[in-house]
Amino acid sequence: MNRKQVAALAWPCGPTPSTAASSRRSLHLGGRASIRRVLYMAALIAMRCNPALKAFHNRLAATGKKPKVVIVAVMVR
């Protein structure tokens, strides 16, 4: 599988969260939570150990992106 196919399993409508109608909080609706969980943990480790992903993380963080947004960007990278 390529990275787009894996992302499609985790997020059927893309890696962007949906906003719940009754609140301002965003939710991930649909997809496979177990795959998202694995990708999340892998992204955390990769941001520490992989120099290319660490540089990508630092560049996004320096522009003022929220930490969770940066992690999701690393997950789908």
C-alpha positions, -999 to +999 in steps of 0.1 A: +000+000+000+012+035-006+007+064+018-025+076+002-041+042+005-032+040+042-046+075+048-078+065+030-082+036+055-077+059+085-097+088+072-123+080+046-129+117+038-093+128+042-072+136+074-092+167+082-115+166+112-152+173+110-168+199+132-197+187+154-229+206+149-235+211+186-200+222+196-169+239+183-148+208+189-136+189+159-141+151+157-127+124+135-158+107+122-155+074+104-123+056+094-105+031+115-095+043+149-069+015+154-050+026+122-051+062+133-038+052+167-009+033+152-001+062+127-002+087+156+023+067+177+046+061+147+045+098+139+056+107+175+086+084+173+095+094+137+095+131+148+122+123+173+143+098+153+140+106+116+160+137+107+138+146+077+105+144+096+121+162+126+130+191+103+095+190+088+080+191+123+102+219+134+094+240+103+056+236+108+059+243+146+080+274+138+052+288+117+028+286+146+008+255+138-009+238+167+009+207+180-019+182+170-020+197+135+018+192+132+015+156+143-013+149+118+008+164+090+037+141+100+012+112+100+002+117+064+036+127+051 
